[in-house]
Amino acid sequence: MTTTPHPSTLWETQELDLEAYMDRIGHHGPREPTLETLRTLQAAHLDAIPFEGLDSVLGRDVRIDLVSVQDKLIRRRRGGYCHEHNTLFAAVLDRLGFRVTGRAARILMGADEHQIGPVSHSILSVEVDGVDHHVDVGVGNTGPRGPIPLVEGNQTATGPWVYRMERTDLGHWLLRLRRQDDWFNVLQFTEEPYYRADYAVYNFFSSKNPSSPFVRRIVVEHNGGHVRRSLADLKLSAFHPNGERQTQDLTPEEIPHVLRTVFDLHLPEEHEQALVARAHTLDTR
């Protein structure tokens, strides 16, 4: 349980343009800090703002101060990756009166929970009615579309996507996604609080390190309510709750059209052409 409230300066909440954010996600309903409000906001955020790491693959800087994140995700209607999404969402929740704690996770994406990788993914913990909930609007197209209670063995459906929260023998929380007749390991984390300084380090690695997937690959995803979509280099995929997957191979020249029509991402023309050029290098490896 979260025991110590954090000041709003942790999330730079004083810099937040709340009305612009609500317009961006199309939310004009209740704002009281209730579980239903949290569910509604999380789903609306994921519907409106895609996950993407295009600045990193183009060698551009990624800044996670709230002013920069708002400019990118709200004003310029771009997407972002975990450090951008969850920084923005934390500020919104804090402004609305939720008790928000920063946390960080180890991404698994199907790997066994005993294969311990680095802590590199920002997540949030939100306390509602005395219960901590795992909240994450920045995990691409495998994450939950609503809060997941930190209760061992709990199963929660967010639309047609069902998740289970477990404990590993190392004492970590383990988030798993139901896939047909099996469970897919998404990520694991502890209850240790993390801060903006920690996220700054993770962000630098994600956006600049040559081994980072966002530096090496074109990555765009949308965590939809009924169909989840992914662009990975030159492969466009659609994922359905029943396990069905459709994949289409693209040419580099098709990428700008796909970004606009599938992910509602409208980049400046010079950035689109830079992605096409980058995709040609990927295509000829």
C-alpha positions in Angstrom: 0.0 0.0 0.0 1.1 3.6 -0.6 1.7 5.2 2.7 3.3 8.6 1.9 1.7 11.1 -0.4 4.0 12.7 -2.9 3.8 16.4 -3.7 2.5 17.5 -7.1 5.9 18.8 -8.0 6.9 15.1 -8.5 4.7 15.0 -11.6 5.1 18.7 -12.5 1.3 18.9 -12.2 1.4 22.7 -12.1 2.5 22.6 -15.8 -0.5 20.5 -16.9 -3.0 21.9 -19.3 -5.8 19.6 -18.2 -8.5 20.9 -20.6 -6.2 20.3 -23.6 -5.6 16.8 -22.4 -9.3 16.0 -21.9 -10.0 17.3 -25.4 -7.1 15.2 -26.8 -8.6 12.0 -25.4 -12.2 13.0 -26.0 -13.2 12.7 -22.3 -16.0 15.1 -21.2 -17.4 13.0 -18.3 -16.9 12.8 -14.5 -13.5 13.7 -13.0 -13.9 12.6 -9.4 -11.0 10.3 -8.3 -13.0 7.1 -8.4 -12.2 3.7 -9.9 -14.7 4.2 -12.7 -13.1 7.5 -13.6 -9.7 5.8 -13.7 -11.0 3.0 -16.0 -12.7 5.5 -18.3 -9.6 7.8 -18.6 -7.2 4.9 -19.1 -9.3 3.5 -22.0 -9.8 6.9 -23.6 -6.1 7.7 -23.4 -5.2 4.4 -25.1 -7.8 4.9 -27.8 -6.6 8.4 -28.6 -2.8 8.3 -28.2 -0.7 5.6 -29.9 2.5 4.0 -28.7 5.5 4.9 -30.8 9.3 5.4 -30.7 9.8 7.2 -34.1 11.9 10.0 -32.7 14.4 7.5 -31.4 14.8 5.6 -34.6 15.3 9.0 -36.4 18.0 10.0 -34.0 15.9 12.8 -32.5 15.9 13.7 -28.8 13.1 12.4 -26.5 12.3 14.7 -23.6 10.1 13.7 -20.7 9.6 17.0 -18.8 5.9 17.6 -18.8 6.0 20.7 -21.0 7.8 18.7 -23.8 5.5 15.7 -23.4 2.4 17.8 -23.6 3.7 19.6 -26.7 4.3 16.2 -28.4 1.4 14.1 -27.3 -1.3 16.8 -27.0 -0.5 19.8 -29.2 1.3 17.9 -32.0 -1.0 14.8 -31.6 1.9 12.4 -31.7 2.4 9.2 -29.7 5.2 8.2 -27.4 6.6 5.4 -25.4 6.2 4.5 -21.7 8.2 7.3 -20.1 6.2 9.9 -22.1 2.7 8.3 -21.7 3.0 7.5 -18.0 4.5 10.8 -17.1 1.6 12.6 -18.7 -1.0 10.3 -17.3 0.4 10.5 -13.8 0.2 14.3 -13.9 -3.5 14.1 -15.0 -4.4 11.6 -12.2 -2.5 13.7 -9.6 -4.4 16.8 -10.7 -7.7 15.0 -10.3 -6.9 13.9 -6.8 -5.7 10.3 -7.2 -2.8 9.1 -5.1 -0.2 8.2 -7.7 3.2 6.4 -7.1 5.8 5.9 -9.8 7.1 2.4 -10.2 9.2 0.6 -12.8 9.1 -2.8 -14.3 11.1 -5.5 -16.1 9.5 -6.2 -19.5 9.0 -9.9 -20.2 6.9 -10.2 -23.4 6.5 -13.9 -23.1 9.8 -14.7 -21.4 10.0 -16.8 -18.2 9.8 -14.7 -15.1 13.2 -16.2 -13.9 15.0 -14.6 -16.9 15.7 -11.4 -15.1 16.2 -8.5 -17.5 16.9 -4.8 -16.7 14.4 -2.5 -15.0 13.6 -0.1 -17.9 9.9 0.4 -18.1 8.0 3.1 -16.3 4.6 2.2 -14.7 2.3 3.7 -12.1 0.5 2.6 -9.0 -2.7 4.3 -8.2 -4.5 3.9 -4.9 -8.3 3.9 -5.0 -10.5 3.0 -1.9 -7.5 1.7 -0.1 -6.4 -0.7 -2.8 -3.3 -0.2 -5.0 -3.8 -0.7 -8.7 -1.3 -1.4 -11.5 -1.8 1.3 -14.2 0.1 1.5 -17.4 -0.8 3.5 -20.6 2.7 2.9 -22.1 3.2 -0.8 -22.9 2.4 -1.0 -26.6 -0.4 -3.4 -27.5 -0.2 -6.0 -24.8 -1.0 -4.0 -21.7 -4.3 -3.7 -19.9 -6.8 -1.0 -20.8 -7.8 -0.5 -17.2 -6.4 -0.7 -13.7 -5.4 -4.1 -12.3 -5.7 -4.5 -8.5 -2.5 -5.6 -6.8 -4.2 -8.7 -5.4 -2.5 -12.1 -5.9 -4.5 -14.4 -8.1 -6.9 -11.6 -9.2 -8.2 -11.8 -12.8 -9.4 -8.6 -14.4 -11.1 -8.2 -17.8 -10.4 -4.9 -19.6 -12.8 -5.4 -22.5 -12.2 -8.8 -24.1 -8.6 -8.9 -22.8 -8.2 -10.8 -19.5 -5.2 -10.3 -17.1 -4.0 -12.1 -14.0 -1.8 -10.7 -11.3 0.5 -13.2 -9.6 3.4 -13.3 -7.3 6.7 -14.9 -8.3 8.9 -16.9 -6.0 11.2 -13.9 -6.0 8.4 -11.8 -4.5 7.8 -9.8 -7.7 4.3 -8.9 -9.0 3.8 -10.7 -12.4 1.3 -9.4 -14.9 0.0 -12.1 -17.3 -2.3 -11.8 -20.3 -4.7 -14.6 -21.3 -4.0 -15.9 -24.8 -6.3 -18.7 -25.9 -5.5 -21.5 -23.4 -2.4 -20.1 -21.9 -1.0 -17.1 -20.0 1.5 -14.7 -21.6 4.0 -13.0 -19.2 3.8 -9.3 -19.9 6.1 -7.7 -17.2 7.1 -8.0 -13.5 7.8 -5.4 -10.8 8.2 -4.7 -7.1 6.5 -2.1 -4.9 9.6 0.0 -4.7 8.8 3.7 -5.6 10.6 5.2 -8.5 11.1 8.9 -9.3 11.5 11.3 -12.2 15.3 11.0 -11.9 15.0 7.2 -12.4 12.8 7.7 -15.5 15.3 10.2 -16.9 18.0 7.4 -16.9 15.7 4.9 -18.5 14.6 7.4 -21.1 18.2 8.1 -22.1 18.9 4.4 -22.6 15.7 3.9 -24.5 16.2 6.8 -26.8 20.0 6.8 -27.3 21.6 3.4 -26.6 22.4 1.5 -29.9 21.0 -1.7 -28.4 17.6 -0.1 -27.6 14.8 -1.5 -29.7 13.5 2.0 -30.3 16.8 3.0 -31.8 17.2 -0.1 -33.9 13.6 -0.5 -35.2 10.5 1.3 -36.4 7.9 0.7 -33.6 4.3 1.9 -33.6 1.5 0.2 -31.7 -2.2 0.8 -30.8 -3.8 -0.8 -27.8 -7.3 -1.0 -29.2 -10.4 -2.3 -27.4 -11.1 -5.1 -29.9 -8.2 -5.1 -32.3 -4.6 -4.3 -31.4 -2.3 -3.1 -34.2 1.5 -3.1 -34.5 4.0 -1.7 -37.0 7.4 -3.4 -36.5 9.8 -2.2 -39.3 8.0 -3.3 -42.4 5.4 -5.7 -40.9 1.9 -4.4 -40.0 0.0 -6.8 -37.7 -3.5 -7.0 -36.2 -4.1 -9.0 -33.0 -7.5 -10.2 -31.9 -8.7 -11.4 -28.5 -9.2 -15.0 -29.8 -5.5 -15.3 -30.7 -6.0 -14.6 -34.4 -3.3 -12.5 -36.0 -3.0 -11.0 -39.5 0.3 -9.7 -40.8 1.0 -7.6 -43.9 4.4 -6.9 -45.4 4.9 -3.3 -46.4 7.2 -1.4 -48.7 9.1 1.5 -47.2 7.1 4.0 -49.3 3.8 2.7 -47.7 4.9 3.7 -44.2 3.7 7.3 -44.2 0.2 6.2 -45.5 0.0 3.5 -42.8 1.0 6.0 -40.1 -1.7 8.4 -41.1 -4.6 5.9 -41.8 -4.0 3.2 -39.3 -2.4 5.0 -36.3 -3.6 8.6 -37.0 0.0 9.9 -36.9 0.7 12.9 -39.1 4.4 13.6 -39.1 6.1 16.5 -40.9 6.9 15.5 -44.4 10.7 15.5 -43.8 10.2 13.1 -40.9 8.1 10.8 -43.0 10.7 10.8 -45.8 13.4 10.1 -43.2 11.5 7.1 -42.0 11.1 5.9 -45.6 14.9 6.2 -46.0 15.5 4.4 -42.7 13.1 1.6 -43.8 15.1 1.1 -47.0 18.1 0.3 -44.9 16.1 -2.2 -42.8 14.7 -3.7 -46.0 18.1 -4.4 -47.5 19.8 -5.9 -44.5 
